[in-house]
Amino acid sequence: MKKRRNTDLFSLSFLDIITCGFGAIILLLVITKTGIPTTVIEPAPDMQTDGLVRDLQNRLFEIRGETTLFNRELKDKQEQISSWTERIARLKRDKNSTKNKLDNLQDESSVQSSITNQFETAKQMLTKEMRRLLAKLKNADTSLVGGIPVDSEYIIFIVDTSGSMINANWEKMIKQLTTTLDVYPNVKGLQIMSDMGGYLFSQYRGKWIPDTPRRRRSIIKNLRAWNTFSNSSPVEGITHAIRIFYDPNKKISIYVFGDEFTGKSIRYASKTIDKLNPKDSNGNVKIRIHGVGFPIPENAPEHFQITNQRFATLMREISQNNAGTFIGLN
């Protein structure tokens, strides 16, 4: 009978443990693998999305360009509104100015009705020398100067050099000035000025022109070719003459030849001259002022008719206030 081989229990147990250990390891590996987090990789944007973004950007640029254009148009409209606002304000001022002129004309209407028919004889004391001259002029024809006394030693002629005078009345003016000089055969000094205060002879600016027959002929000759700027208002010439030529020791007369007054106010112009040529305690003025009004054509526009009447009204008032005479020629 054979002997049974003894089984090695330690070796079997060891194999079992090893097998279980490997199994446990495999199980752990399985469990660990299922628990590992996965990384999500986003897909790259496709071509359709890129095109949409590009379109939106282009549209944004277009909107910005349109906004700039609209802003320019808005600025232009605002400037137009500002221009129209200024124009409206200017028209309102012109309207008020025209209304004031109309009011002045209405206030002076009572005076204008008798402009060409009323003459005032000046009251200025004659010097001994002028009395002697008058004695030689008993037969002199003074009708063309309205009977104005020949009692001044110095004479200033202020001539309106506007287009209306040159075109319609220049020869009449020269004839009237010549007639006036003929009534004054010999004076100590003459002066010819425009209604703006300019001088016919620049070399005699601010000085008296010597009265000689040759100089009188030269005056008439130069008057025929004289053409200088005028604003159709004698106020500037009168005020300049008073400021420059006044002398308390001289007997001076101013003759104003014109046909229009375009100034804003007759009353203001008259008061301005009154301040420069005030009366003394005896009622005498520094310089006597005469006016000669020339007519305008009957078919002239209405505004020339008005400015012609305003000149007559102005010079009548100035003559009355300054011991002078106004003559309105037909």
C-alpha atoms as one frame of an Amber mdcrd trajectory, in Angstrom:
protein
   0.000   0.000   0.000   1.397   3.229  -1.172   1.984   6.092   1.128  -0.157
   9.306   0.413   1.936  12.361  -0.384   1.597  15.086   2.167   0.016  18.257
   0.745   1.886  21.579   1.221  -0.796  23.703   2.799   1.365  26.835   2.921
   1.863  26.842  -0.803  -1.873  26.701  -1.605  -2.713  29.377   0.842  -0.083
  31.578  -0.612  -1.426  31.116  -4.090  -4.881  32.014  -2.923  -3.666  35.198
  -1.325  -1.743  36.176  -4.423  -4.754  35.524  -6.594  -7.008  37.575  -4.366
  -4.482  40.417  -4.311  -4.342  40.540  -8.094  -8.096  40.499  -8.230  -8.290
  43.331  -5.777  -5.776  45.313  -7.771  -7.724  44.766 -11.007 -10.923  45.829
  -9.242  -9.283  48.982  -7.964  -8.027  49.785 -11.418 -11.510  49.362 -12.838
 -13.042  51.592 -10.159 -10.321  54.213 -10.506 -10.684  54.417 -14.329 -14.407
  55.062 -14.217 -13.876  57.997 -11.760 -11.345  59.954 -13.818 -12.894  63.328
 -14.957 -13.091  63.899 -18.645 -11.891  67.138 -20.263 -14.445  68.767 -22.569
 -12.823  70.255 -25.655 -15.001  72.850 -27.304 -15.119  72.636 -31.031 -13.563
  75.493 -33.000 -16.029  78.023 -34.367 -17.123  77.230 -37.837 -16.920  79.513
 -40.891 -20.569  80.586 -40.639 -20.020  82.205 -37.212 -16.961  84.114 -38.476
 -18.986  85.517 -41.357 -21.746  86.731 -39.041 -19.288  88.569 -36.788 -17.657
  90.181 -39.792 -21.029  91.346 -41.115 -21.932  92.856 -37.758 -18.609  94.699
 -37.603 -19.114  96.084 -41.107 -22.625  97.215 -40.211 -21.251  98.910 -37.088
 -18.760 100.852 -39.210 -21.547 101.859 -41.598 -23.696 103.090 -38.703 -20.795
 105.141 -37.357 -20.247 106.705 -40.796 -23.946 107.539 -41.112 -23.892 109.077
 -37.618 -20.992 111.350 -38.604 -22.872 112.425 -41.734 -26.046 113.127 -39.775
 -24.070 115.187 -37.242 -22.665 117.313 -40.074 -26.110 117.865 -41.528 -27.415
 118.754 -38.068 -24.619 121.297 -37.623 -25.407 122.842 -41.024 -29.098 123.109
 -40.107 -28.212 124.720 -36.784 -26.017 127.282 -38.579 -28.867 127.996 -41.014
 -31.240 128.491 -38.096 -28.744 130.876 -36.474 -28.391 132.817 -39.748 -32.156
 133.096 -40.166 -32.490 134.198 -36.538 -29.963 137.003 -37.093 -31.724 138.005
 -40.304 -35.071 138.158 -38.521 -33.535 140.318 -35.787 -32.015 142.617 -38.426
 -35.341 142.918 -40.225 -37.026 143.790 -36.939 -34.445 146.533 -36.348 -34.969
 147.848 -39.885 -38.718 147.800 -39.304 -38.347 149.821 -36.097 -35.979 152.254
 -37.836 -38.436 152.739 -40.708 -41.258 153.270 -38.236 -39.215 155.942 -36.428
 -38.502 157.695 -39.734 -42.189 157.629 -40.595 -43.047 159.074 -37.183 -40.519
 161.870 -37.729 -41.988 162.627 -41.150 -45.475 162.759 -39.681 -44.284 165.081
 -36.906 -42.718 167.389 -39.474 -45.587 167.361 -41.978 -46.973 170.635 -40.654
 -43.637 172.319 -41.353 -43.135 170.837 -44.832 -46.295 172.417 -46.264 -44.720
 175.887 -46.336 -41.087 175.049 -47.078 -40.630 176.688 -50.473 -42.662 179.853
 -49.710 -41.139 181.056 -46.431 -37.910 183.054 -46.174 -36.334 184.539 -43.079
 -33.986 187.533 -43.215 -30.933 187.058 -40.995 -30.138 189.601 -38.294 -26.401
 189.929 -38.130 -24.680 193.189 -37.407 -22.628 194.570 -40.277 -19.034 195.577
 -39.877 -17.892 198.992 -41.093 -16.060 197.394 -43.961 -19.118 195.466 -45.154
 -21.283 198.589 -44.885 -18.805 200.306 -47.175 -19.076 197.408 -49.622 -22.861
 197.491 -49.488 -22.820 201.153 -50.421 -21.239 200.132 -53.740 -23.889 197.475
 -54.359 -27.048 199.549 -54.384 -27.809 198.442 -57.896 -26.744 194.792 -57.435
 -29.333 192.140 -58.287 -29.714 189.959 -55.180 -32.994 188.296 -56.073 -31.369
 184.950 -56.795 -30.086 184.701 -53.246 -33.415 185.572 -51.662 -32.426 189.037
 -50.487 -29.845 187.734 -48.052 -27.856 190.675 -46.617 -24.304 190.857 -47.923
 -22.792 191.278 -44.486 -20.171 188.557 -44.096 -16.416 188.831 -44.584 -15.829
 185.073 -44.966 -17.987 182.593 -46.922 -18.062 178.801 -46.880 -19.957 176.855
 -49.539 -20.977 173.308 -48.590 -22.069 171.391 -51.706 -23.935 168.081 -51.904
 -21.866 165.958 -54.307 -24.282 163.028 -54.506 -25.344 161.450 -57.779 -28.736
 163.158 -57.799 -27.111 166.597 -57.559 -24.462 165.881 -60.182 -26.923 164.342
 -62.651 -29.843 166.757 -62.242 -28.702 169.991 -60.588 -24.948 170.436 -61.003
 -25.078 173.238 -63.585 -27.858 174.932 -61.598 -25.704 174.707 -58.479 -22.688
 176.238 -60.244 -24.869 179.066 -61.557 -26.318 179.703 -58.080 -22.851 179.668
 -56.495 -21.569 182.070 -59.172 -24.501 184.407 -58.566 -23.865 184.352 -54.833
 -20.187 185.178 -55.350 -21.172 188.051 -57.629 -23.221 189.532 -54.784 -20.082
 189.377 -52.619 -17.600 191.232 -54.886 -14.787 191.103 -52.378 -14.441 189.071
 -49.192 -11.468 188.213 -47.016 -11.698 184.467 -47.489 -13.570 181.672 -49.274
 -13.855 177.927 -48.829 -15.558 175.189 -50.906 -16.368 171.921 -49.132 -18.399
 168.797 -49.845 -21.275 167.745 -47.615 -18.882 165.165 -46.109 -16.370 167.861
 -45.101 -13.966 167.318 -48.023 -12.162 170.212 -49.711 -12.303 171.277 -53.361
  -8.676 172.456 -53.049  -6.637 170.104 -50.871  -3.821 172.671 -50.547  -6.254
 174.905 -48.651  -7.403 172.234 -46.207  -8.328 173.996 -42.969  -7.342 177.390
 -44.432  -9.123 180.226 -46.171  -8.861 180.551 -49.956  -7.778 184.081 -50.937
 -10.513 185.932 -52.802  -9.166 186.984 -56.182 -10.778 187.033 -59.667  -8.348
 184.333 -60.805  -9.167 182.145 -57.797 -12.907 182.560 -58.424 -12.470 181.392
 -62.000 -10.450 178.443 -60.750 -13.257 177.547 -58.308 -15.844 177.409 -61.094
 -13.521 175.416 -63.360 -12.727 172.809 -60.694 -16.359 172.515 -59.641 -17.293
 171.273 -63.119 -14.992 168.261 -62.712 -15.503 167.666 -58.979 -16.754 164.196
 -58.149 -16.355 162.991 -54.584 -18.251 160.674 -52.240 -21.427 161.913 -50.568
 -23.942 160.320 -48.189 -26.585 162.929 -49.104 -26.477 164.589 -45.699 -25.064
 168.097 -45.090 -24.628 167.581 -41.348 -21.042 166.297 -41.564 -19.920 169.210
 -43.711 -21.623 171.839 -41.529 -20.227 170.481 -38.267 -16.727 170.204 -39.749
 -16.847 173.773 -41.053 -17.958 175.141 -37.677 -15.262 173.266 -35.767 -12.444
 174.257 -38.128 -13.263 177.827 -39.194 -15.054 179.435 -36.255 -13.403 182.650
 -35.131 -15.170 185.109 -32.806 -13.425 187.979 -34.603 -14.723 187.013 -38.050
 -18.116 187.418 -39.688 -18.718 184.050 -41.342 -21.610 182.689 -43.383 -22.171
 179.139 -44.586 -24.195 178.382 -47.720 -25.446 174.809 -47.995 -26.394 173.650
 -51.510 -28.185 170.296 -51.693 -31.254 168.272 -52.594 -31.414 165.348 -50.151
 -31.163 164.453 -46.483 -30.867 160.729 -45.761 -30.000 160.992 -42.075 -32.000
 159.201 -39.409 -33.472 162.204 -37.576 -33.966 165.840 -38.549 -34.422 166.840
 -34.930 -31.187 165.149 -33.840 -29.208 166.718 -36.706 -30.558 170.178 -35.891
 -29.749 169.828 -32.187 -26.222 168.649 -33.013 -25.546 171.812 -35.025 -27.188
 174.007 -32.369 -24.745 172.653 -29.783 -21.754 173.546 -31.972 -23.152 176.971
 -32.895 -24.985 178.215 -29.758 -26.398 181.691 -29.319 -24.713 184.135 -26.961
 -26.482 186.310 -24.390 -27.511 188.719 -27.137 -29.005 185.979 -29.309 -26.157
 185.978 -31.847 -24.599 182.787 -33.188 -20.990 182.038 -34.092 -21.652 181.399
 -37.763 -24.729 182.174 -39.827 -26.044 179.261 -41.895 -28.079 179.573 -45.106
 -29.630 176.803 -47.155 -30.467 176.503 -50.844 -32.646 173.532 -51.767 -32.554
 172.191 -55.320 -35.485 170.269 -56.828 -35.451 166.715 -58.125 -37.227 165.488
 -61.287 -40.967 165.000 -60.922 -40.677 161.422 -62.157 -38.029 160.504 -59.577
 -38.792 157.518 -57.301 -40.825 158.179 -54.176 -37.906 157.832 -51.772 -36.109
 160.695 -53.588 -39.229 162.822 -53.161 -39.163 162.109 -49.428 -35.434 162.795
 -48.958 -35.817 166.021 -50.976 -38.568 167.219 -48.637 -36.515 166.190 -45.616
 -33.559 168.274 -46.839 -35.806 171.315 -47.155 -37.266 170.703 -43.696 -33.825
 170.257 -42.151 -32.270 173.345 -43.731 -35.276 175.506 -42.935 -34.965 174.579
 -39.259 -31.174 174.998 -39.240 -31.445 178.377 -40.975 -34.038 179.600 -38.489
 -31.937 178.479 -35.531 -28.701 179.945 -36.925 -29.743 183.399 -38.130 -29.865
 182.306 -41.752 -32.224 182.038 -44.695 -33.518 179.013 -46.549 -34.408 179.193
 -50.239 -36.274 176.418 -52.023 -35.710 176.616 -55.768 -38.425 175.559 -58.234
